[in-house]
Amino acid sequence: MQMVLVYHSLLHPEVEIAFHQYTFLAMRHINQYTKDTYTRILSETTFRRIWHRCLPHIQFMTCRTDVYILQYYNLRCKAASRELATHPAVQGSVPPMSQNLIDVHYTFDFAQSFLLPSHCRQEGGLYFRSPYKAHMFGICNDGRSIQTNYIYGEDQCVGVDGKFSHSANSVISMLHHFFQTFGEGERICHMNADNCDGQNKNQIVTSYLAWRVANGLHEDIYLHFMKPYHSRCLVDRMFGLVRRHFCQTHNDCLEDLKTTIELSSLHNKSVLYSQNKWDWRDWKTYAKTTFKAIPGIQKYHHFHFSQTFPGMVKVKTSAQSEEKSIYILKRGKTISCVLPNSQEVGSLSSNRAWYSYHNIRPYVKDQKKNLLCPMPSIPLPKSSVTEE
């Protein structure tokens, strides 16, 4: 079997590998052996068992260890860094397509919610409560290694008690605000995101990007979804810096969390909803009435949107596979330049508001009590039971 590997140039014949050292082969090579024409064709399970028994030091890569999957992502980040190195940052908002930039790369994702209040020496009683949830959505400009973190509380998003805090409408609303306020004004951009097909966000995000190129806000947009076990990227590294500093400081309100984020690293910037108030818009309704869903979107990881073919998206299963064109604009529909309707910001339910007042407020520092857990203006429900 080792001679077969040498014959297919997978191992060098002059290199002796110690038995305890591991050499990894890409998973795609296993099909070359199982499909070869031998006297007796083995099943993949039997082939693997014999392989590991005879050559245990040569293992096949899983999705977790296959470095080739991340090669495209790293190349795009390096290209963005080289381009922006000769292009000084512009203060303030930059109009769309006003700069001749074609390699700008963004990565976006949600961080795990932060629970407030949070102190270095956390009180034992707060562990059994349900603290105030602060949500953070990060968009990293990989070329400059600058991440913009959107911070909002459970009473500052759409839905009662933050029900739709991580919805597709929330993602696109913050993406749109980022492009209008903190974008580079590029002509062509590349974007990487975690795969959210289980939450059905991918369909709405692709519709929004088709809307952008059709309205002249970008010339071309390339969207890449991370494959399984490869959701860790630069945006998660920035989240890790924030989380580490968060555990070492006192945070009693959203303003404290904003300060913590900006002190965690020079590369982390924060945008607080109470200070900026971006619009929450109903992109989901607009997308479903204007665009068709991409069939089998779970198997595609690369999407290309362009002004040269509006209402259409070119998809690929991998970076090396052939492109497939899919027309997603519904028959008889046109892509409007008008933004979708705004959505009202939700609030805390009476039960949640009074729960926070009675059970979370005692753990907040006195000067921050009214910022995080003010006295509710709605009457106390008769059926509510508060913990003593």
C-alpha positions in Angstrom: 0.0 0.0 0.0 2.9 2.3 0.7 4.2 1.6 -2.8 0.9 2.7 -4.2 1.2 6.0 -2.3 4.7 6.6 -3.8 3.4 5.7 -7.3 0.7 8.4 -7.0 3.2 10.9 -5.7 1.5 11.1 -2.3 4.7 10.1 -0.4 8.3 10.7 -1.3 10.2 7.3 -1.7 13.3 8.6 0.0 11.6 9.9 3.1 11.4 7.4 5.9 8.5 8.2 8.3 8.7 7.1 11.9 5.9 4.8 12.9 4.7 7.2 15.6 4.5 10.2 13.3 1.4 11.0 11.3 1.2 12.0 7.6 -2.2 13.4 6.5 -3.7 12.8 3.1 -6.7 14.8 1.8 -10.0 13.0 1.9 -10.6 13.3 -1.8 -7.8 10.8 -2.4 -9.7 7.9 -0.9 -12.0 7.7 -3.8 -9.1 7.1 -6.2 -8.3 3.8 -4.4 -11.8 2.5 -3.7 -12.7 3.1 -7.4 -9.6 1.4 -8.9 -10.2 -1.7 -10.9 -8.9 -4.7 -8.9 -9.8 -8.3 -8.9 -12.0 -7.7 -5.9 -13.4 -4.3 -5.1 -13.5 -3.4 -1.4 -16.1 -1.3 0.3 -14.9 2.0 1.8 -15.3 0.6 5.4 -13.2 -2.4 4.7 -10.6 -0.3 2.8 -10.3 2.0 5.8 -9.9 -0.8 8.2 -7.2 -2.5 6.3 -5.5 0.9 5.7 -5.3 1.7 9.4 -4.2 -1.8 10.3 -1.3 -1.7 7.8 -0.3 2.0 7.7 -1.6 3.6 10.9 0.9 6.5 10.6 -0.8 7.6 7.3 -4.2 9.1 8.0 -6.8 10.8 5.9 -7.7 14.4 6.6 -11.1 15.2 8.1 -12.8 18.5 7.4 -11.3 19.7 10.7 -7.7 19.0 9.6 -7.8 19.7 5.9 -5.8 22.9 5.5 -6.6 23.1 1.8 -10.2 24.3 2.7 -8.8 27.4 4.3 -6.3 28.2 1.5 -8.8 30.3 -0.5 -9.8 32.3 2.6 -6.1 33.1 3.4 -5.4 34.2 -0.1 -8.3 36.6 -0.2 -7.2 38.1 3.2 -3.6 38.6 1.9 -4.8 40.2 -1.3 -7.0 42.6 0.7 -4.1 43.5 2.9 -1.8 44.3 0.0 -4.4 46.5 -1.7 -5.3 48.5 1.4 -1.7 48.9 2.4 -1.3 51.5 -0.4 -4.7 53.1 0.2 -5.0 55.2 3.3 -8.1 55.0 5.4 -10.7 57.7 4.9 -12.3 59.3 7.9 -16.1 59.3 7.9 -18.4 57.5 5.5 -17.3 56.7 2.0 -19.9 56.7 -0.9 -20.4 53.3 -2.5 -18.2 52.5 -5.5 -16.2 55.8 -5.1 -12.9 54.0 -4.7 -11.1 51.8 -7.2 -10.8 48.8 -4.9 -11.4 45.3 -6.0 -9.9 43.0 -3.3 -11.6 44.3 -0.1 -12.6 41.4 2.1 -15.1 41.3 5.0 -16.0 38.6 7.5 -19.0 38.7 9.7 -20.6 36.6 12.4 -22.4 36.8 15.8 -20.6 36.4 19.1 -22.0 34.5 22.0 -24.3 36.8 24.0 -22.8 38.7 27.0 -24.6 38.5 30.3 -24.9 41.7 32.3 -24.0 42.5 35.0 -20.6 40.7 35.0 -17.9 41.1 37.7 -14.5 39.6 38.1 -15.6 37.9 41.3 -19.1 36.9 40.2 -21.7 36.6 43.0 -22.9 33.1 43.5 -26.6 34.0 43.5 -26.5 35.6 40.0 -25.5 32.2 38.6 -29.0 30.9 39.2 -30.7 34.0 37.6 -31.3 35.0 34.0 -29.2 38.2 33.5 -29.7 40.9 30.9 -28.5 39.7 27.4 -26.3 41.9 25.3 -25.8 40.8 21.7 -22.8 41.5 19.5 -22.5 41.2 15.8 -19.0 41.7 14.4 -17.9 42.7 10.8 -14.2 42.5 10.3 -12.4 44.4 7.5 -9.7 41.8 7.0 -7.5 44.0 4.9 -7.0 46.5 7.8 -7.6 44.0 10.6 -10.2 46.3 12.0 -13.5 44.9 13.4 -16.6 46.9 13.9 -18.8 45.3 16.7 -22.5 46.2 16.8 -23.8 46.1 20.4 -27.5 46.0 21.3 -29.5 44.7 24.2 -32.5 42.4 24.4 -34.9 45.4 24.6 -33.3 47.2 21.6 -34.0 44.8 18.8 -37.1 43.5 17.0 -39.4 41.3 18.9 -40.5 41.0 22.5 -37.6 40.1 24.9 -35.2 40.0 21.9 -37.0 37.2 20.2 -35.5 38.1 16.7 -32.1 39.4 17.9 -30.3 37.0 15.6 -32.7 36.9 12.7 -31.9 37.5 9.0 -33.5 41.0 9.3 -31.1 41.9 12.1 -28.0 40.6 10.1 -28.9 42.5 6.9 -29.9 45.7 8.7 -26.4 45.8 10.4 -24.6 44.8 7.2 -26.4 47.6 5.3 -25.5 50.2 8.0 -21.9 49.0 7.9 -21.6 49.4 4.2 -23.1 52.9 4.3 -21.1 54.1 7.3 -17.8 52.1 7.6 -17.3 50.6 4.1 -14.3 51.3 2.0 -16.4 52.5 -1.0 -15.0 49.5 -3.0 -16.2 48.4 -6.4 -15.7 44.7 -5.8 -15.8 43.0 -2.4 -15.4 39.5 -1.0 -17.3 38.3 2.0 -17.0 35.3 4.3 -19.6 34.1 6.7 -20.5 31.1 8.8 -23.0 28.8 7.2 -26.5 29.4 8.6 -28.6 27.2 6.4 -30.2 25.6 9.5 -31.5 29.0 10.5 -32.5 29.8 6.9 -30.5 33.1 6.8 -28.5 32.3 3.7 -31.5 32.8 1.3 -32.2 36.2 2.7 -28.6 37.3 2.7 -28.1 36.3 -0.9 -31.2 38.2 -1.9 -29.9 41.3 -0.2 -26.6 41.0 -2.1 -28.4 40.7 -5.4 -30.3 43.8 -4.4 -27.1 45.7 -3.8 -25.5 45.0 -7.1 -28.7 45.7 -9.0 -28.9 49.1 -7.5 -25.3 50.0 -8.2 -24.0 49.8 -4.7 -21.4 47.3 -5.7 -20.1 46.1 -9.1 -19.4 42.6 -8.0 -19.9 40.7 -4.7 -18.4 37.3 -3.9 -19.9 35.6 -0.9 -18.2 32.5 0.6 -19.7 30.3 3.3 -17.3 28.5 5.6 -17.4 24.7 5.4 -18.1 22.5 8.5 -15.4 22.6 11.3 -14.0 25.8 9.6 -16.1 28.5 11.2 -13.1 29.9 13.0 -11.6 33.0 11.3 -10.3 36.5 12.0 -13.7 37.7 13.4 -13.6 34.9 16.0 -10.1 35.9 17.1 -11.4 39.4 17.8 -14.3 37.9 19.7 -11.8 36.0 21.8 -9.9 39.1 22.7 -13.1 40.8 23.8 -14.2 37.7 25.9 -10.8 37.5 27.6 -10.9 41.2 28.6 -14.6 40.9 29.6 -13.8 38.3 32.2 -11.2 40.6 33.7 -13.3 43.7 34.1 -16.6 44.9 35.7 -19.5 45.4 33.3 -22.7 46.7 34.7 -24.3 48.2 31.6 -24.0 48.4 27.8 -21.7 51.4 28.0 -19.3 49.4 30.2 -19.4 46.6 27.6 -18.6 49.2 24.8 -15.5 50.4 26.8 -14.4 46.8 27.4 -14.5 46.0 23.7 -12.5 49.0 22.7 -9.9 48.3 25.5 -9.5 44.7 24.5 -7.5 45.5 21.4 -6.7 48.4 19.1 -8.3 46.4 16.3 -11.8 46.3 18.0 -14.2 49.1 17.5 -17.8 49.2 18.9 -21.1 50.7 17.7 -23.7 51.1 20.5 -27.4 51.1 19.4 -28.4 53.7 22.0 -25.8 56.1 20.5 -26.2 55.3 16.7 -29.7 53.8 16.3 -29.5 52.1 13.0 -32.7 51.1 11.3 -34.1 47.6 11.7 -35.7 46.8 8.3 -38.0 44.0 7.1 -35.6 42.6 4.5 -37.1 39.1 4.8 -40.6 40.1 3.5 -39.0 42.0 0.6 -36.8 39.2 -0.3 -39.5 36.6 -0.3 -41.8 38.7 -2.5 -39.1 39.6 -5.0 -36.6 36.8 -5.2 -36.8 33.0 -5.5 -35.0 30.7 -3.1 -31.8 29.1 -4.4 -32.6 25.3 -4.7 -30.2 23.2 -2.7 -28.4 26.1 -1.2 -26.8 23.9 1.5 -24.4 22.3 -1.0 -23.1 25.6 -2.4 -20.3 27.5 -0.6 -19.4 30.2 -3.2 -21.8 32.8 -4.7 -21.1 35.5 -7.3 -23.4 38.6 -7.8 -22.7 41.1 -10.5 -24.1 44.1 -12.3 -23.6 42.4 -15.6 -26.2 39.7 -14.7 -28.7 41.4 -12.3 -31.3 39.1 -10.8 -29.0 36.1 -11.2 -26.4 34.4 -9.0 -23.5 32.1 -10.0 -22.9 29.4 -7.5 -20.1 26.8 -6.9 -19.8 23.9 -4.5 -16.1 24.5 -4.0 -13.5 27.0 -5.2 -12.3 24.7 -8.0 -15.7 23.5 -9.3 -17.5 25.0 -12.3 -19.9 27.8 -11.9 -23.7 27.3 -12.2 -26.0 30.2 -13.1 -29.3 30.4 -11.2 -32.0 33.1 -12.0 -33.5 34.1 -8.6 -35.7 37.1 -9.6 -39.3 36.2 -9.7 -41.3 36.5 -12.9 -42.9 39.8 -13.4 -40.9 41.4 -10.5 -38.4 44.3 -10.7 -35.7 45.1 -8.2 -36.7 48.3 -6.5 -34.2 50.9 -5.2 -36.5 51.7 -2.2 -35.4 50.4 1.1 -37.8 48.0 2.9 -40.1 49.3 5.7 -38.6 49.9 9.1 -39.5 47.7 12.0 -40.4 48.9 15.4 -38.0 48.2 18.2 -39.3 45.6 20.6 -39.4 45.9 24.4 -39.3 43.7 27.4 -42.4 41.9 28.4 -43.9 42.8 31.8 -42.8 39.5 33.2 -39.2 40.0 32.0 -39.0 43.6 33.0 -40.2 43.0 36.5 -38.0 39.9 36.8 -34.9 42.0 35.9 -36.0 44.7 38.4 -36.4 42.3 41.3 -33.8 39.7 40.6 -31.0 41.3 38.5 -31.0 44.9 39.8 -29.6 44.0 43.3 -26.4 42.7 41.6 -25.8 45.9 39.7 -23.6 48.7 41.1 -25.7 51.6 42.5 -24.7 54.2 39.9 -25.6 51.8 37.0 -28.9 50.3 38.3 -31.1 52.7 36.4 -29.2 52.1 33.2 -29.5 48.3 33.1 -32.6 47.5 35.2 -34.8 50.6 35.6 -38.1 50.4 37.3 -40.7 49.3 34.7 -43.4 51.6 33.6 -45.8 48.8 32.9 -47.9 47.3 35.8 -46.8 44.2 37.5 -48.7 41.2 36.2 -50.8 39.4 38.8 -49.6 36.0 37.8 -45.8 36.8 38.0 -43.8 35.1 40.7 -40.5 36.7 41.5 -37.7 35.0 43.3 -36.7 36.3 46.7 
